[in-house]
Amino acid sequence: MNNKKNFSLVIVVSLLLVLLTGMQAQQDQRPPRPPDSEQIKQIVNKLSAELSLTDDQKEKVLKLFDAHFKKMGDLMKNNGPGGPEGGRESGGGRREGMKNDSGLMMSVHMKMDKLRASFVKEVKALLTIDQQKKFDEFMKNNRPQRDRGVRSNEDGDKK
């Protein structure tokens, strides 16, 4: 009798661990939140120091960063789990909802890649050739951790 209770307890704990691991993996798939205006200023200040931006360049780059992260935030908000196109409400059951979520995430990632490529192109247009090289290095070294894999380079081309 005691062995059956111990065995049942081990099964229940094992199932809980599997469920918690699955939930954690699901949470890790969410993109990081865009930085707020204070964080954007810190990023641009760091960029300015590394690239030796002029005051005019710094002001224009700050506006581009603000606009870029606003667009990224809007994209994530409108296409995330709570947004009008996100969630499983549109699907026919759990499996169908998961398929829709997967397709939606691919679409969102493609849109984000296009926004990023456009943003990088706009910033580079303000920079000298030497600053562009430093900017590429800056972007490579300052991407969010989960975005450092092989996805696309700063010009939006697949690696």
PyMOL commands that set and color helices and strands:
alter all, ss='L'
color gray80, all
select helices_A, chain A and resi 2-28+37-51+55-79+94-125+129-141+145-147
alter helices_A, ss='H'
color red, helices_A
deselect
rebuild
show_as cartoon
